[in-house]
Amino acid sequence: MAGPFESYDDLDDVDDRLNAADAGERRVAVISLGHSGDPAAVAHLDRMTADPDPGVRQQVALALGEFDGPEAAAALAKVVVDPEQAVSQAAADSMAELKDPASADAILPLVGHTHAFVRMAVLRALKELRRKDSLKPALDALRDTDAAVRVQAVGVIGFLKLEEAVPALTSATGDSDSHVRRAAVSALAFSHVKPATDSIIRALSDVDWMVREIAAETVGTSAHGAQAADPLIKALADDYWQVRLKAVRSLGKMKVVRAVPPIGACIDHPQANLRKEAAAALGEIADLSGEPFLRPIVDDPDPEVRKNARWAMQQILANKASLGA
């Protein structure tokens, strides 16, 4: 087998290697085309999407990930439907790297493909392309029977950040699949309308703790987040410390003074990450009532907890001085 190309400049000579009888030599040629970075290589790679050897086709799919634009997208559209799973997966991963919005033209027709994997891969790629004409296919995909497809559809809608899509996202927060609900709650972070915040707040009571965790984090960035103060305080009693942590963080960002006692109660938790976040939140709020909770952890065995506790004490002392207390 011949070695890799000495130069990537002479693409006219590559056909000999691509037509070699040995599949290994053809793979080496494909690898070199990918490494070339020359847009002219895409046409050669496109031809190799029909190679009889699945290993070559997989390498073609990987090599196309080095390129962007409609031509590369059109070639990837051929291999993402390949019957070999390794080939289609490589194509899906490369397709997700596309950044040129014009690439959407080549892959949008595949949103309605019979195989769920292809539908999922196309939606995953469309998310990054942020084309407004992908909104309707994504909205339609929210009714897909496959939950993984619905998750990717939510991603497309979330990346577009269009208020007109909020009703669909709020509906998705009630999906039967927890992964879809999680994605929908997270996607609503962009919205500044009250119905979006209402849906996020409702998700604080979801049966799945990871949905509650996302909700506790997302509501802290909402324009109407203040109305979530009481539900977030209630979330500080959640059975999962991960949910409590995100609730603590959001309450700190919102500087909710009445949350100081329940946040302060978290300083006794055995999970250092929660103690650290509680200390930081007390510093963000900087209310004098937080000082007694911080004193026991300024010498916490965890260095990050100690650092946050000491910083928080400084914030409270500065606030006390400004008040003349």
Buried (B, 14 or more C-beta within 10 A) or exposed (E): EEEEBEEBEEBEEBEEBBEBEEBEBBBBBBBBBBBBEBEEBBEBBBBBBEBEBBBBBBBBBBBBBBBBBBBBBBBBBBBBBBEBEEBBBBBBBBBBBBEBBBBBBBBBEBBEBEBBBBBBBBBBBBBBBBBEEBBEBBBEBBEBEBBBBBBBBBBBBBBBEBEEBBBBBBEBBEBEBBBBBBBBBBBBBBBEBEBBBBBBBBBBEBEBBBBBBBBBBBBBEBEBBEEBBEBBBEBBEBEEBBBBBBBBBBBBBBEBBEBBBBBBBBBEBEBBBBBBBBBBBBBBBBBBBBBEBBEEBBEBEBEBBBBBBBBBBEBBBEBBEEEEE
